[in-house]
Amino acid sequence: ASETGASRFNGNTFEHYKIAIANSKESRLKAFQLGYEVYLAKGYIPENKRKMLVSPSDSIPDTCIININDGKEVVASITLNFQDHSKLPCQELYQEELAPLLAQRVKLVEITRLVIKENHRHSNYLLAQLFQSTFIYSFQIKNVSKLVIEVNPRHVAFYQNLLGFTVVGNEKACERVSNAPAI
């Protein structure tokens, strides 16, 4: 099991977070439940009895879920989908746009289900920890060449300016999130 601890000073006290790969059934369920909570609140998915957001790619052995826990609950999570043995979720919409990379045998990872609990949503620290963990796992352990992500158009500037992403496709309606726009 991989796990690290990190502390952050919030002005009055230190908050302690634990970052870990969700390699148990319980930790994966917590990621699915947080994903459901966040996506439901944004109107991206309808209610379901299980109260979980589970994707077909979650059953692929190489899929990696990274959770951040504040000592009480999972407050942030990110899912990494590796293109080694299967299609990436974004290939449903962007197969043509990714074809040149795939033809060059570029090893890709897609970031999905990036979620932060509502009361932690404005934490740049948590977001930085999610991306640092993503880069370490993806580039150092899995030896990927490029990251891809489908995002709502209102988030494009963030991914371009802060993380160096480039847009490879036009805006399209994404069925996985109630036809919300994706780029």
C-alpha positions in Angstrom: 0.0 0.0 0.0 1.3 3.4 -0.9 0.5 6.2 1.5 2.0 9.6 2.4 1.0 12.2 5.0 1.0 15.9 4.5 0.3 18.8 6.8 -0.9 22.3 5.9 -1.0 25.4 8.0 -4.4 27.1 7.7 -3.6 30.3 9.6 -4.5 28.9 13.1 -3.8 25.2 13.1 -2.2 22.4 11.1 -4.6 20.3 9.0 -3.3 16.8 8.4 -4.1 14.9 5.1 -3.3 11.4 4.2 -2.8 10.6 0.5 -3.2 7.0 -0.6 -3.9 4.8 -3.5 -7.4 3.4 -3.1 -6.3 -0.3 -3.1 -9.0 -1.7 -0.9 -12.7 -2.2 -1.6 -13.6 0.3 1.2 -11.3 3.1 -0.1 -12.6 2.6 -3.7 -16.2 2.8 -2.5 -15.4 6.1 -0.7 -14.1 7.5 -4.0 -17.2 6.3 -5.8 -19.4 7.9 -3.1 -17.5 11.2 -3.2 -17.7 11.2 -7.0 -21.5 10.7 -6.8 -21.9 13.5 -4.2 -20.0 16.0 -6.3 -21.4 15.1 -9.8 -25.0 14.9 -8.5 -24.7 18.4 -6.9 -23.4 19.8 -10.2 -26.3 18.1 -12.1 -23.9 15.9 -14.1 -25.6 12.6 -13.2 -29.1 11.5 -12.0 -29.7 10.1 -8.6 -29.1 6.3 -8.2 -29.9 3.9 -5.4 -26.3 2.9 -4.8 -25.3 6.6 -4.3 -22.0 5.9 -6.2 -20.4 7.1 -9.4 -18.8 4.0 -10.9 -17.4 3.9 -14.4 -16.7 0.9 -16.7 -13.0 1.7 -16.5 -13.0 1.2 -12.7 -13.0 -2.6 -13.3 -9.8 -2.4 -15.3 -6.9 -3.6 -13.2 -4.5 -0.7 -14.2 -7.0 2.0 -13.2 -5.6 3.9 -10.2 -7.7 5.9 -7.8 -5.9 8.3 -5.4 -7.7 9.5 -2.4 -6.9 12.3 0.1 -8.3 11.8 3.6 -8.5 14.5 6.3 -8.5 12.0 9.1 -12.3 11.6 9.1 -13.3 11.1 5.5 -12.2 11.2 1.9 -12.2 14.8 0.9 -10.6 14.6 -2.6 -10.1 11.9 -5.2 -8.7 11.5 -8.7 -8.9 8.5 -11.1 -6.1 7.6 -13.5 -7.1 5.6 -16.6 -4.1 4.0 -18.4 -4.4 3.3 -22.1 -2.2 0.2 -21.9 -4.9 -2.5 -22.4 -8.1 -0.6 -23.2 -9.6 2.5 -24.7 -9.6 5.6 -22.6 -13.0 7.0 -21.6 -12.3 10.2 -23.6 -11.9 8.1 -26.8 -15.8 7.9 -26.9 -15.8 11.6 -27.9 -12.3 12.3 -29.1 -11.1 9.1 -30.9 -10.3 11.1 -34.1 -8.4 13.8 -32.1 -6.3 11.3 -30.2 -5.6 9.1 -33.2 -2.3 10.9 -34.1 -0.9 10.4 -30.6 -2.0 6.8 -30.6 -0.5 6.2 -34.0 2.9 7.5 -32.6 2.5 4.9 -29.8 2.4 7.7 -27.2 1.6 6.2 -23.8 -1.4 8.1 -22.4 -3.2 8.4 -19.1 -6.6 10.0 -18.7 -7.6 11.9 -15.6 -11.2 11.3 -14.7 -13.5 11.7 -11.6 -11.4 14.6 -10.2 -13.5 15.5 -7.2 -13.1 17.6 -4.1 -15.7 17.7 -1.3 -17.7 20.9 -1.2 -16.3 22.2 2.0 -12.7 21.8 0.7 -13.4 22.9 -2.9 -11.3 26.1 -2.8 -8.2 24.3 -1.4 -5.4 24.9 -3.9 -3.3 22.7 -1.6 -5.6 19.7 -2.1 -5.6 20.2 -5.9 -1.8 20.5 -5.9 -1.5 17.3 -3.9 -3.8 15.5 -6.4 -1.8 16.6 -9.4 1.6 16.0 -7.7 0.4 12.4 -6.9 -0.9 12.0 -10.4 2.4 13.1 -12.0 4.5 10.9 -9.7 2.4 7.8 -10.3 1.9 8.4 -14.0 5.3 9.5 -15.1 7.6 7.9 -12.6 5.8 4.6 -12.0 3.8 3.9 -15.1 6.1 5.7 -17.6 3.4 7.6 -19.5 4.2 10.2 -22.0 1.1 12.4 -21.9 -1.9 13.2 -19.7 -5.3 13.8 -21.3 -8.5 15.1 -19.6 -12.0 16.0 -20.7 -13.1 19.2 -18.9 -16.0 21.6 -18.9 -15.1 24.5 -21.1 -15.1 26.9 -18.2 -12.1 25.0 -16.8 -10.0 25.1 -20.0 -7.9 28.3 -19.0 -7.0 26.7 -15.7 -5.6 23.5 -17.3 -3.8 25.5 -20.0 -2.3 28.2 -17.9 -1.4 26.3 -14.7 -0.8 22.8 -16.0 0.3 23.3 -19.6 -2.5 21.4 -21.3 -3.4 22.1 -24.9 -6.8 21.8 -26.5 -6.9 18.9 -29.0 -10.6 18.9 -29.8 -13.7 21.1 -30.2 -16.5 21.3 -27.6 -18.8 18.3 -27.6 -21.7 17.1 -25.5 -20.6 14.4 -23.2 -23.3 11.7 -22.4 -21.4 10.5 -19.3 -22.2 13.8 -17.6 -25.8 14.5 -18.8 -24.6 16.0 -22.1 -22.7 18.8 -20.4 -20.2 20.4 -22.7 -16.7 18.9 -22.8 -13.4 19.9 -24.4 
